[in-house]
Amino acid sequence: PGETTIRRHHTAGKMSTQEEKGGWFDALTTPLNACSLETYFPITRDDGINSSSDKPSDVPLVVGCYQLNESSQTDPEDPDTASSSSGSSRCGELRLHMIPTPSTSKTEMQFGDAACVLQMESGVLDGKWKRRRKNNQTAVEIPLFASACASGSIHIHGLEKNMSTDSTTDTTSWSLNHLASTDGQSDIGLCLALAWNDYLNESEDQIVSSYSNGEVAIHQVSYHGDTNKAPKLEETHRWNAHTLFGCPSEVWTCSFLRGAENVVLSGADDCSMKVWDIRQTQRPVHKVGDREFEAGVTAISSHPSLDNIFAVGSYDEHVRLYDNRKMAEPLSKVSVGGGVWRIKWHPSTWSGESSCRGKLLVAAMHGGCRIVNFPSLDGGVEEYTAEEADVLSEFTAHESMAYGADWISFGSPELEAAASCSFYDRKAFIWE
């Protein structure tokens, strides 16, 4: 109910220009405005263990939705102007879809019905799966999903398999179960973005979050010795990070950095990207400002397997590649035809594979989506040369701002696709 699924088969009818460029395999319409889209590693159906085995598996996909209350008198409702609507009420949802392994071809990938729909206490502006998995853990680790909400709160949900009481059926169902939340505070603004620290070698986790009031915060996630029990979410750091003309500036993005302990990155509407040492936050370690960025900094993503390397996106329609050890200028940059809202490294980079080490999926707002490649990264960062990046493909079926995008991968190029969502038209697509 409330969700419309549209499917197009390329064998029927005349293919449009978009289909000739690669097209889409499946599409759906969400009841609320789609603001973020995040996928996880394949999950086997029989035991729920994160796995790349030959067992039947599903890729969890979560669409985060955000919408202003219709009774609000304020005009803008999209996430990049949401902070200006302080007097409005916002509603939100998390919509979980389990994408099954295609039997023969990636063209069979479909959203299917939502496995779980959670009504959130406020609009969902961002969300992230915890990617780091502990190698020394014998028990099944529950995948964790953190969401950033317009109320200023952070919520953590666990992906869990629902046990069927009917022995005659062979169906597997999944749900997102609430585990922890921060206390909602009225004076901290909207929580615009967050990121897990996927580069720790400790039993506890960290989440960095950024806010519409110019602040950045760090939260400790503690498990009391068992990662399958409800964690405790506790704020440990908070500081004023960005201002514009003496007023707080919306901090659109934040990230930890692989290979640099205690380092946090932030990007804001003040046309700057800053590198912070969380042990000393009075001033940033580095700042890259409007000499480089022609508009607000909206997306930062640390490379999953290369130390000190990260990508930065901006409203100025460019993706830049940086090395934390050489911050004078970017290693490379590429135009993607629209303001950058999300950047996702190819999923194989999490396992250290080098063949797609430079490949990125970009949600480029009014420009649709792009797949970009920094080819020199395939040889590793020590061999990196300032080579021009390539735009490998584009997807322009969205008729509204493309805010969310992520990869769907079952471990091989033959079973790999992208998914993306757009805001005003409430559409999500799975595409080539």
DRENDO-1510 file (C-alpha; in Angstrom, 1 decimal, always signed):
<recs>
REC; n; res; u; v; w
REC; 1; PRO; +0.0; +0.0; +0.0 .
REC; 2; GLY; +1.3; +3.4; -0.9 .
REC; 3; GLU; +4.0; +2.1; -3.1 .
REC; 4; THR; +3.9; +1.7; -6.8 .
REC; 5; THR; +6.3; -0.6; -8.6 .
REC; 6; ILE; +7.0; +0.0; -12.3 .
REC; 7; ARG; +8.8; -2.7; -14.4 .
REC; 8; ARG; +10.1; -2.4; -17.9 .
REC; 9; HIS; +11.4; -5.3; -20.0 .
REC; 10; HIS; +13.8; -4.3; -22.7 .
REC; 11; THR; +12.4; -7.0; -25.1 .
REC; 12; ALA; +9.0; -5.3; -25.2 .
REC; 13; GLY; +8.5; -2.2; -27.4 .
REC; 14; LYS; +10.9; +0.3; -28.8 .
REC; 15; MET; +13.8; +1.2; -26.6 .
REC; 16; SER; +14.2; +4.8; -25.6 .
REC; 17; THR; +17.4; +6.7; -25.9 .
REC; 18; GLN; +17.9; +6.2; -22.2 .
REC; 19; GLU; +17.5; +2.4; -22.6 .
REC; 20; GLU; +20.1; +2.4; -25.4 .
REC; 21; LYS; +22.6; +4.0; -23.0 .
REC; 22; GLY; +22.1; +1.2; -20.4 .
REC; 23; GLY; +18.5; +1.8; -19.2 .
REC; 24; TRP; +16.9; +0.6; -16.0 .
REC; 25; PHE; +15.8; -2.8; -14.9 .
REC; 26; ASP; +13.2; -1.8; -12.2 .
REC; 27; ALA; +11.7; +1.3; -10.7 .
REC; 28; LEU; +9.4; +2.2; -7.9 .
REC; 29; THR; +7.6; +5.2; -6.4 .
REC; 30; THR; +7.9; +5.9; -2.7 .
REC; 31; PRO; +5.0; +7.5; -0.7 .
REC; 32; LEU; +7.4; +10.2; +0.7 .
REC; 33; ASN; +10.2; +12.1; -0.9 .
REC; 34; ALA; +13.2; +9.8; -1.3 .
REC; 35; CYS; +16.3; +11.4; +0.2 .
REC; 36; SER; +18.9; +8.6; +0.6 .
REC; 37; LEU; +19.6; +5.1; -0.7 .
REC; 38; GLU; +22.1; +2.8; +0.9 .
REC; 39; THR; +23.0; -0.9; +0.2 .
REC; 40; TYR; +24.9; -3.5; +2.2 .
REC; 41; PHE; +26.9; -6.7; +1.4 .
REC; 42; PRO; +24.9; -9.7; +0.3 .
REC; 43; ILE; +23.2; -11.6; +3.1 .
REC; 44; THR; +22.6; -15.4; +2.8 .
REC; 45; ARG; +18.9; -16.3; +3.3 .
REC; 46; ASP; +19.4; -19.5; +5.4 .
REC; 47; ASP; +21.4; -18.2; +8.3 .
REC; 48; GLY; +21.7; -14.4; +7.8 .
REC; 49; ILE; +25.5; -14.5; +7.8 .
REC; 50; ASN; +27.3; -11.8; +5.7 .
REC; 51; SER; +28.6; -14.0; +2.9 .
REC; 52; SER; +29.9; -14.1; -0.7 .
REC; 53; SER; +29.2; -17.8; -1.0 .
REC; 54; ASP; +27.1; -19.5; -3.7 .
REC; 55; LYS; +24.1; -19.7; -1.3 .
REC; 56; PRO; +21.0; -17.8; -2.3 .
REC; 57; SER; +21.4; -14.3; -0.9 .
REC; 58; ASP; +19.9; -10.8; -0.9 .
REC; 59; VAL; +21.4; -7.3; -0.9 .
REC; 60; PRO; +19.7; -5.1; +1.8 .
REC; 61; LEU; +18.7; -1.7; +0.4 .
REC; 62; VAL; +17.3; +1.1; +2.5 .
REC; 63; VAL; +15.6; +4.2; +1.1 .
REC; 64; GLY; +15.4; +7.0; +3.6 .
REC; 65; CYS; +12.5; +9.4; +3.1 .
REC; 66; TYR; +11.9; +13.0; +4.2 .
REC; 67; GLN; +8.9; +15.3; +3.8 .
REC; 68; LEU; +7.7; +18.5; +5.3 .
REC; 69; ASN; +4.2; +18.5; +6.8 .
REC; 70; GLU; +1.7; +19.7; +4.2 .
REC; 71; SER; +0.3; +22.2; +6.8 .
REC; 72; SER; +3.7; +24.0; +6.9 .
REC; 73; GLN; +3.7; +27.5; +5.5 .
REC; 74; THR; +7.4; +27.2; +4.5 .
REC; 75; ASP; +8.2; +26.7; +0.8 .
REC; 76; PRO; +11.5; +24.7; +0.3 .
REC; 77; GLU; +11.3; +21.0; +1.3 .
REC; 78; ASP; +14.3; +19.4; -0.2 .
REC; 79; PRO; +17.2; +18.4; +2.1 .
REC; 80; ASP; +19.7; +21.0; +0.8 .
REC; 81; THR; +17.4; +23.8; +2.0 .
REC; 82; ALA; +15.8; +21.9; +4.9 .
REC; 83; SER; +17.6; +23.8; +7.6 .
REC; 84; SER; +15.9; +27.1; +6.6 .
REC; 85; SER; +12.5; +25.6; +7.6 .
REC; 86; SER; +13.0; +25.6; +11.3 .
REC; 87; GLY; +9.3; +26.1; +12.1 .
REC; 88; SER; +8.0; +23.2; +10.1 .
REC; 89; SER; +7.2; +19.6; +11.1 .
REC; 90; ARG; +8.8; +16.8; +9.2 .
REC; 91; CYS; +7.9; +13.2; +8.8 .
REC; 92; GLY; +10.1; +10.3; +7.6 .
REC; 93; GLU; +10.4; +6.6; +6.8 .
REC; 94; LEU; +13.0; +3.9; +6.4 .
REC; 95; ARG; +12.0; +1.5; +3.6 .
REC; 96; LEU; +13.9; -1.8; +3.5 .
REC; 97; HIS; +14.0; -3.8; +0.3 .
REC; 98; MET; +15.9; -7.1; +0.0 .
REC; 99; ILE; +17.2; -7.5; -3.6 .
REC; 100; PRO; +17.5; -11.2; -4.4 .
REC; 101; THR; +20.3; -12.8; -6.4 .
REC; 102; PRO; +19.4; -12.9; -10.1 .
REC; 103; SER; +19.1; -16.4; -11.4 .
REC; 104; THR; +20.7; -15.7; -14.8 .
REC; 105; SER; +21.3; -12.0; -15.5 .
REC; 106; LYS; +21.5; -8.6; -13.8 .
REC; 107; THR; +18.5; -7.5; -15.8 .
REC; 108; GLU; +16.4; -9.6; -13.4 .
REC; 109; MET; +17.2; -7.4; -10.4 .
REC; 110; GLN; +14.0; -6.0; -8.8 .
REC; 111; PHE; +13.1; -4.0; -5.7 .
REC; 112; GLY; +10.1; -6.2; -4.9 .
REC; 113; ASP; +7.8; -5.3; -2.1 .
REC; 114; ALA; +9.2; -3.5; +0.9 .
REC; 115; ALA; +10.3; -6.0; +3.5 .
REC; 116; CYS; +9.9; -3.5; +6.3 .
REC; 117; VAL; +8.7; +0.1; +6.5 .
REC; 118; LEU; +9.5; +2.1; +9.7 .
REC; 119; GLN; +7.7; +5.4; +10.5 .
REC; 120; MET; +10.4; +7.6; +11.9 .
REC; 121; GLU; +10.0; +10.4; +14.4 .
REC; 122; SER; +11.3; +12.9; +11.9 .
REC; 123; GLY; +12.5; +13.2; +8.3 .
REC; 124; VAL; +15.5; +11.0; +7.4 .
REC; 125; LEU; +18.2; +13.1; +5.8 .
REC; 126; ASP; +21.0; +10.5; +5.6 .
REC; 127; GLY; +21.8; +6.9; +6.5 .
REC; 128; LYS; +24.8; +4.5; +6.5 .
REC; 129; TRP; +25.4; +0.8; +7.0 .
REC; 130; LYS; +28.3; -0.1; +9.3 .
REC; 131; ARG; +30.7; -1.7; +6.8 .
REC; 132; ARG; +33.5; -2.9; +9.2 .
REC; 133; ARG; +33.2; -6.5; +10.2 .
REC; 134; LYS; +35.2; -8.1; +13.0 .
REC; 135; ASN; +37.5; -10.9; +11.8 .
REC; 136; ASN; +37.8; -12.5; +15.3 .
REC; 137; GLN; +34.1; -12.7; +15.9 .
REC; 138; THR; +32.6; -16.2; +15.9 .
REC; 139; ALA; +28.9; -15.3; +16.3 .
REC; 140; VAL; +26.8; -13.9; +13.5 .
REC; 141; GLU; +27.2; -10.1; +13.5 .
REC; 142; ILE; +23.9; -8.2; +13.0 .
REC; 143; PRO; +24.3; -5.6; +10.2 .
REC; 144; LEU; +23.7; -2.1; +11.7 .
REC; 145; PHE; +22.1; +0.9; +10.0 .
REC; 146; ALA; +22.4; +4.4; +11.4 .
REC; 147; SER; +20.1; +7.2; +10.3 .
REC; 148; ALA; +20.4; +11.0; +10.6 .
REC; 149; CYS; +17.1; +12.8; +11.2 .
REC; 150; ALA; +15.8; +16.3; +10.9 .
REC; 151; SER; +15.0; +16.3; +14.6 .
REC; 152; GLY; +18.8; +16.2; +15.3 .
REC; 153; SER; +18.6; +12.6; +16.5 .
REC; 154; ILE; +20.6; +9.6; +15.4 .
REC; 155; HIS; +19.0; +6.2; +15.4 .
REC; 156; ILE; +20.6; +2.8; +15.0 .
REC; 157; HIS; +18.6; -0.2; +13.7 .
REC; 158; GLY; +19.7; -3.8; +13.3 .
REC; 159; LEU; +18.9; -6.0; +10.3 .
REC; 160; GLU; +17.4; -9.2; +11.6 .
REC; 161; LYS; +15.8; -12.3; +10.2 .
REC; 162; ASN; +12.3; -13.0; +11.3 .
REC; 163; MET; +11.8; -16.6; +12.3 .
REC; 164; SER; +8.7; -18.2; +10.7 .
REC; 165; THR; +6.3; -20.1; +12.9 .
REC; 166; ASP; +4.8; -21.8; +9.8 .
REC; 167; SER; +6.7; -25.0; +9.0 .
REC; 168; THR; +4.9; -25.4; +5.7 .
REC; 169; THR; +6.4; -22.2; +4.2 .
REC; 170; ASP; +9.9; -21.6; +3.0 .
REC; 171; THR; +9.9; -17.8; +3.1 .
REC; 172; THR; +12.5; -15.6; +4.7 .
REC; 173; SER; +11.5; -12.2; +6.0 .
REC; 174; TRP; +13.7; -9.4; +7.4 .
REC; 175; SER; +13.1; -6.3; +9.5 .
REC; 176; LEU; +15.0; -3.3; +10.9 .
REC; 177; ASN; +14.7; -3.4; +14.6 .
REC; 178; HIS; +15.4; -0.3; +16.7 .
REC; 179; LEU; +18.5; -0.6; +19.0 .
REC; 180; ALA; +19.6; +2.8; +20.1 .
REC; 181; SER; +19.0; +6.6; +19.7 .
REC; 182; THR; +20.5; +9.8; +20.8 .
REC; 183; ASP; +18.5; +12.2; +22.9 .
REC; 184; GLY; +16.6; +14.7; +20.8 .
REC; 185; GLN; +17.8; +18.2; +21.6 .
REC; 186; SER; +15.9; +21.2; +20.2 .
REC; 187; ASP; +18.9; +23.5; +20.0 .
REC; 188; ILE; +21.3; +21.3; +17.9 .
REC; 189; GLY; +19.6; +21.8; +14.5 .
REC; 190; LEU; +19.0; +19.2; +11.8 .
REC; 191; CYS; +21.3; +16.2; +11.7 .
REC; 192; LEU; +22.3; +16.5; +8.0 .
REC; 193; ALA; +24.8; +13.6; +7.6 .
REC; 194; LEU; +26.7; +10.9; +9.4 .
REC; 195; ALA; +29.3; +8.2; +8.9 .
REC; 196; TRP; +30.6; +5.2; +10.7 .
REC; 197; ASN; +34.3; +4.8; +11.5 .
REC; 198; ASP; +34.9; +1.7; +9.4 .
REC; 199; TYR; +38.6; +1.9; +10.0 .
REC; 200; LEU; +38.9; +1.1; +13.7 .
REC; 201; ASN; +40.5; -2.0; +15.2 .
REC; 202; GLU; +38.6; -1.8; +18.4 .
REC; 203; SER; +35.6; -3.5; +20.0 .
REC; 204; GLU; +33.7; -0.2; +20.0 .
REC; 205; ASP; +32.5; +1.9; +17.1 .
REC; 206; GLN; +32.3; +5.6; +16.4 .
REC; 207; ILE; +29.8; +7.7; +14.4 .
REC; 208; VAL; +30.6; +11.2; +13.2 .
REC; 209; SER; +27.6; +13.5; +12.5 .
REC; 210; SER; +27.1; +17.0; +11.1 .
REC; 211; TYR; +24.4; +19.6; +11.7 .
REC; 212; SER; +22.6; +22.6; +10.2 .
REC; 213; ASN; +23.9; +24.8; +13.1 .
REC; 214; GLY; +27.5; +24.5; +11.9 .
REC; 215; GLU; +28.5; +21.8; +14.4 .
REC; 216; VAL; +30.2; +18.4; +14.1 .
REC; 217; ALA; +29.9; +15.7; +16.7 .
REC; 218; ILE; +31.4; +12.3; +17.6 .
REC; 219; HIS; +29.4; +9.5; +19.2 .
REC; 220; GLN; +30.8; +6.3; +20.8 .
REC; 221; VAL; +28.9; +3.1; +20.1 .
REC; 222; SER; +29.5; +0.6; +22.9 .
REC; 223; TYR; +28.3; -3.0; +22.9 .
REC; 224; HIS; +29.2; -4.2; +26.4 .
REC; 225; GLY; +31.1; -7.2; +25.0 .
REC; 226; ASP; +28.4; -8.4; +22.7 .
REC; 227; THR; +27.8; -6.8; +19.3 .
REC; 228; ASN; +24.4; -8.6; +19.0 .
REC; 229; LYS; +23.0; -6.8; +22.0 .
REC; 230; ALA; +21.5; -3.3; +21.9 .
REC; 231; PRO; +24.4; -0.8; +21.8 .
REC; 232; LYS; +24.8; +2.3; +23.8 .
REC; 233; LEU; +25.1; +5.6; +21.8 .
REC; 234; GLU; +27.0; +8.3; +23.7 .
REC; 235; GLU; +28.2; +11.7; +22.4 .
REC; 236; THR; +31.9; +12.3; +23.2 .
REC; 237; HIS; +32.8; +15.4; +21.2 .
REC; 238; ARG; +31.0; +18.4; +19.7 .
REC; 239; TRP; +32.4; +21.6; +18.2 .
REC; 240; ASN; +31.6; +24.6; +16.0 .
REC; 241; ALA; +33.1; +23.6; +12.7 .
REC; 242; HIS; +31.8; +26.0; +10.0 .
REC; 243; THR; +30.5; +29.6; +9.8 .
REC; 244; LEU; +29.6; +31.9; +6.9 .
REC; 245; PHE; +29.7; +35.7; +7.5 .
REC; 246; GLY; +29.7; +35.1; +11.2 .
REC; 247; CYS; +26.7; +32.8; +11.2 .
REC; 248; PRO; +26.5; +29.0; +11.5 .
REC; 249; SER; +26.9; +27.3; +8.1 .
REC; 250; GLU; +25.1; +24.0; +7.2 .
REC; 251; VAL; +27.6; +21.1; +7.5 .
REC; 252; TRP; +26.4; +18.9; +4.6 .
REC; 253; THR; +28.9; +16.1; +5.0 .
REC; 254; CYS; +31.4; +14.4; +7.3 .
REC; 255; SER; +33.6; +11.4; +7.3 .
REC; 256; PHE; +36.4; +9.6; +9.1 .
REC; 257; LEU; +39.6; +8.9; +7.2 .
REC; 258; ARG; +41.3; +5.6; +6.7 .
REC; 259; GLY; +44.9; +5.5; +7.8 .
REC; 260; ALA; +44.6; +8.7; +9.9 .
REC; 261; GLU; +43.6; +8.0; +13.5 .
REC; 262; ASN; +41.6; +10.8; +15.2 .
REC; 263; VAL; +41.0; +12.6; +11.9 .
REC; 264; VAL; +37.6; +13.8; +10.8 .
REC; 265; LEU; +36.7; +15.5; +7.5 .
REC; 266; SER; +33.8; +18.0; +7.2 .
REC; 267; GLY; +32.3; +20.0; +4.3 .
REC; 268; ALA; +29.8; +22.8; +4.4 .
REC; 269; ASP; +27.8; +25.5; +2.7 .
REC; 270; ASP; +30.6; +28.0; +3.4 .
REC; 271; CYS; +32.5; +26.6; +0.4 .
REC; 272; SER; +35.1; +24.9; +2.5 .
REC; 273; MET; +36.3; +21.4; +3.4 .
REC; 274; LYS; +38.1; +21.0; +6.7 .
REC; 275; VAL; +40.4; +18.3; +8.2 .
REC; 276; TRP; +40.1; +18.0; +12.0 .
REC; 277; ASP; +42.0; +16.3; +14.8 .
REC; 278; ILE; +39.3; +15.4; +17.3 .
REC; 279; ARG; +41.8; +15.7; +20.1 .
REC; 280; GLN; +42.1; +19.5; +19.3 .
REC; 281; THR; +39.1; +21.0; +17.6 .
REC; 282; GLN; +39.7; +24.7; +18.3 .
REC; 283; ARG; +41.0; +25.0; +14.7 .
REC; 284; PRO; +41.2; +22.6; +11.7 .
REC; 285; VAL; +44.5; +20.9; +10.7 .
REC; 286; HIS; +43.8; +21.9; +7.1 .
REC; 287; LYS; +41.2; +24.0; +5.3 .
REC; 288; VAL; +40.5; +24.1; +1.6 .
REC; 289; GLY; +38.2; +27.0; +0.8 .
REC; 290; ASP; +36.7; +29.1; -2.0 .
REC; 291; ARG; +40.0; +29.3; -3.9 .
REC; 292; GLU; +39.3; +25.7; -4.8 .
REC; 293; PHE; +35.5; +25.2; -4.3 .
REC; 294; GLU; +33.2; +27.5; -6.2 .
REC; 295; ALA; +30.2; +26.4; -4.1 .
REC; 296; GLY; +29.3; +24.5; -0.9 .
REC; 297; VAL; +31.0; +21.2; -0.2 .
REC; 298; THR; +28.3; +18.5; +0.0 .
REC; 299; ALA; +29.9; +15.0; -0.1 .
REC; 300; ILE; +33.1; +13.4; +1.4 .
REC; 301; SER; +34.0; +9.7; +1.1 .
REC; 302; SER; +37.2; +8.1; +2.4 .
REC; 303; HIS; +38.6; +5.4; +0.2 .
REC; 304; PRO; +37.8; +2.0; +1.8 .
REC; 305; SER; +41.3; +0.4; +1.2 .
REC; 306; LEU; +43.8; +3.2; +0.5 .
REC; 307; ASP; +45.1; +5.2; +3.4 .
REC; 308; ASN; +44.7; +9.0; +3.3 .
REC; 309; ILE; +42.8; +9.0; +0.0 .
REC; 310; PHE; +39.3; +10.6; -0.1 .
REC; 311; ALA; +36.9; +12.0; -2.6 .
REC; 312; VAL; +35.0; +15.3; -2.2 .
REC; 313; GLY; +31.9; +16.5; -4.0 .
REC; 314; SER; +30.5; +20.0; -4.3 .
REC; 315; TYR; +27.6; +22.0; -5.6 .
REC; 316; ASP; +30.1; +23.3; -8.2 .
REC; 317; GLU; +29.5; +20.0; -10.1 .
REC; 318; HIS; +33.0; +18.5; -9.6 .
REC; 319; VAL; +34.3; +15.5; -7.8 .
REC; 320; ARG; +37.8; +16.0; -6.5 .
REC; 321; LEU; +40.4; +13.4; -5.3 .
REC; 322; TYR; +42.6; +14.3; -2.3 .
REC; 323; ASP; +45.5; +12.8; -0.4 .
REC; 324; ASN; +45.6; +13.9; +3.2 .
REC; 325; ARG; +49.4; +14.2; +3.1 .
REC; 326; LYS; +49.3; +16.6; +0.1 .
REC; 327; MET; +46.5; +19.0; +0.7 .
REC; 328; ALA; +47.8; +22.0; -1.4 .
REC; 329; GLU; +45.7; +20.9; -4.4 .
REC; 330; PRO; +43.6; +17.9; -5.4 .
REC; 331; LEU; +45.2; +14.9; -7.1 .
REC; 332; SER; +42.5; +15.1; -9.8 .
REC; 333; LYS; +39.0; +16.4; -10.4 .
REC; 334; VAL; +36.2; +15.7; -12.8 .
REC; 335; SER; +32.9; +17.5; -13.8 .
REC; 336; VAL; +29.8; +15.4; -13.4 .
REC; 337; GLY; +27.2; +17.7; -14.8 .
REC; 338; GLY; +25.3; +18.4; -11.6 .
REC; 339; GLY; +25.8; +19.3; -7.9 .
REC; 340; VAL; +27.3; +16.3; -6.1 .
REC; 341; TRP; +25.2; +14.9; -3.2 .
REC; 342; ARG; +26.5; +11.4; -2.7 .
REC; 343; ILE; +29.8; +9.5; -3.6 .
REC; 344; LYS; +30.1; +5.7; -3.3 .
REC; 345; TRP; +33.3; +3.8; -4.0 .
REC; 346; HIS; +32.9; +0.5; -5.8 .
REC; 347; PRO; +32.0; -2.3; -3.3 .
REC; 348; SER; +35.1; -4.4; -4.3 .
REC; 349; THR; +37.3; -1.8; -2.7 .
REC; 350; TRP; +36.1; -2.9; +0.8 .
REC; 351; SER; +37.9; -6.3; +0.2 .
REC; 352; GLY; +41.1; -4.6; -1.1 .
REC; 353; GLU; +40.7; -5.6; -4.8 .
REC; 354; SER; +42.6; -3.3; -7.1 .
REC; 355; SER; +40.7; -3.8; -10.4 .
REC; 356; CYS; +38.0; -1.2; -9.5 .
REC; 357; ARG; +39.9; +0.8; -6.9 .
REC; 358; GLY; +39.3; +4.1; -8.7 .
REC; 359; LYS; +35.6; +3.6; -9.6 .
REC; 360; LEU; +32.9; +5.9; -8.0 .
REC; 361; LEU; +29.2; +6.1; -8.2 .
REC; 362; VAL; +28.0; +9.7; -8.0 .
REC; 363; ALA; +24.5; +11.1; -7.3 .
REC; 364; ALA; +24.7; +14.4; -9.1 .
REC; 365; MET; +21.3; +16.0; -8.3 .
REC; 366; HIS; +19.8; +17.7; -11.4 .
REC; 367; GLY; +22.5; +16.0; -13.5 .
REC; 368; GLY; +21.3; +12.5; -12.6 .
REC; 369; CYS; +24.0; +9.9; -11.8 .
REC; 370; ARG; +27.5; +9.3; -13.1 .
REC; 371; ILE; +30.0; +6.5; -12.8 .
REC; 372; VAL; +33.5; +8.0; -12.6 .
REC; 373; ASN; +36.9; +6.3; -12.7 .
REC; 374; PHE; +40.3; +7.6; -11.4 .
REC; 375; PRO; +42.4; +5.1; -13.4 .
REC; 376; SER; +45.7; +5.7; -11.6 .
REC; 377; LEU; +44.3; +4.5; -8.3 .
REC; 378; ASP; +44.2; +1.0; -9.7 .
REC; 379; GLY; +48.0; +0.9; -9.2 .
REC; 380; GLY; +47.8; +2.1; -5.6 .
REC; 381; VAL; +48.3; +5.5; -4.1 .
REC; 382; GLU; +52.1; +5.4; -4.1 .
REC; 383; GLU; +52.0; +5.1; -7.9 .
REC; 384; TYR; +49.3; +7.7; -8.4 .
REC; 385; THR; +49.8; +10.3; -11.1 .
REC; 386; ALA; +47.6; +13.3; -11.8 .
REC; 387; GLU; +45.7; +11.7; -14.6 .
REC; 388; GLU; +42.4; +13.0; -15.8 .
REC; 389; ALA; +39.4; +11.0; -14.4 .
REC; 390; ASP; +37.0; +9.4; -16.8 .
REC; 391; VAL; +33.2; +9.6; -16.8 .
REC; 392; LEU; +32.4; +6.0; -17.7 .
REC; 393; SER; +28.6; +6.2; -17.9 .
REC; 394; GLU; +25.6; +8.4; -16.9 .
REC; 395; PHE; +22.0; +7.7; -15.9 .
REC; 396; THR; +19.5; +10.5; -16.5 .
REC; 397; ALA; +16.1; +8.9; -16.1 .
REC; 398; HIS; +15.4; +10.8; -12.9 .
REC; 399; GLU; +13.1; +13.8; -13.5 .
REC; 400; SER; +14.0; +15.3; -10.2 .
REC; 401; MET; +17.1; +15.8; -8.0 .
REC; 402; ALA; +19.1; +12.6; -7.6 .
REC; 403; TYR; +20.1; +12.6; -4.0 .
REC; 404; GLY; +20.8; +8.9; -3.2 .
REC; 405; ALA; +22.8; +6.3; -5.0 .
REC; 406; ASP; +24.6; +3.0; -4.2 .
REC; 407; TRP; +25.9; -0.2; -5.8 .
REC; 408; ILE; +24.1; -3.5; -5.9 .
REC; 409; SER; +26.8; -6.2; -6.1 .
REC; 410; PHE; +26.7; -10.0; -5.7 .
REC; 411; GLY; +30.4; -10.3; -6.1 .
REC; 412; SER; +31.0; -10.3; -9.9 .
REC; 413; PRO; +30.6; -7.8; -12.8 .
REC; 414; GLU; +27.9; -10.0; -14.3 .
REC; 415; LEU; +25.8; -9.5; -11.2 .
REC; 416; GLU; +26.4; -5.8; -10.5 .
REC; 417; ALA; +24.1; -2.8; -11.0 .
REC; 418; ALA; +23.5; +0.6; -9.5 .
REC; 419; ALA; +20.4; +2.0; -7.6 .
REC; 420; SER; +19.5; +5.6; -7.1 .
REC; 421; CYS; +16.6; +7.7; -5.9 .
REC; 422; SER; +15.3; +11.2; -6.6 .
REC; 423; PHE; +13.4; +13.6; -4.3 .
REC; 424; TYR; +10.5; +15.5; -5.8 .
REC; 425; ASP; +9.2; +12.7; -8.1 .
REC; 426; ARG; +9.8; +10.1; -5.4 .
REC; 427; LYS; +11.4; +7.6; -7.8 .
REC; 428; ALA; +14.0; +4.9; -7.3 .
REC; 429; PHE; +15.7; +2.9; -10.1 .
REC; 430; ILE; +17.9; -0.1; -10.5 .
REC; 431; TRP; +20.0; +0.4; -13.6 .
REC; 432; GLU; +23.0; -0.8; -15.7 .
</recs>
